[in-house]
């Protein structure tokens, strides 16, 4: 008689089960955390996001749009000045 209940092999099985529960639980937690983090960049209602963007553009003047394009680096200073003069003369 061993006197330890399950013996050494029983204890090893419990440790192995606990190890795999922790590994699988950690993987599930990681996936859920990453998925929850990505939700902030995804709009809840995509059509509302498009409406908001188009409303912002429709309320902007051509000069505001030109300034935004220059600030984003889409056009250089010479192009900005040329387009600004065309807007003032046009």
N, C-alpha and C positions, 0 to 999 in steps of 0.2 A: 504494500500500500504506500502511495506517495505522500498522502497527507496534505497536499496542496489543492485539492479539489480537481481542477482540470489538468493539472500538470503543466509542464513547460510548453507543450505544443498548443494547449488551449490558450495560454497567455499570448503566444506568438500570433495566433489567429485573431485575437481581439486587437492586438496592436496593428496588424495588417488591415483589418477592417476600419479601424479608426484612421489610419493613414489615408486610405482611399476615400473615406468620407470627407476628410479635410481637403484632399486634392480636388475632388469633384466639386465640393462646395466652393472652394476658392476659384475654380474655373467658372462656375456659374455666376459668382459674385463679380468677377472681372468682366465677363460678357455683359452683364446687366449694367454695370457702372459705365462701360464704354458706350453702350446703346443709349443710356440715359444722357450721357454727355453730348452725344450727337443730336439729340432731339432739339437742343437749343438753337442749332443752326438751321433746322428744317422748319419752315413755317407751318403752323397748324392748318391753315387754309391757303393753299397755293394761289387760288384765284384772288384772295384778298391781298396777298403780297403783290401780285401783278397790278391790281387796282391802285394800291398805294404808290407803287413806282410810277405808274402812268399819271396819276394825279399830281405827283411831285413834278414831273416833267411838264405837264400841261399848265401848271401854275408858274413855271419859270419863264423868264424872258429869254430871248435868244442870246443876249449878252451874258446872262447867268449861266446858260448852258455852255457858252464859249469859255467862260472863266473856269467852269468845272472841268472841261476837257483839258484846259491848260494846266490846271492844278493836278490832274491825274497823270499828266505827261503824255497825253495822246497827241498833242500838237506842240511845236516848239514856239519860241517867242516871236519869230518872224511870221509864222503862220497866224499866231494869235493877233498880232498887230494888223496884218493884212485883212483878216476876217472882221476885226473890230471896226476898221475904217470902212469896210464894205457895208457893215450894218449901220453905221452912222450916216453914210451917204445914200443908202438904199431906201 
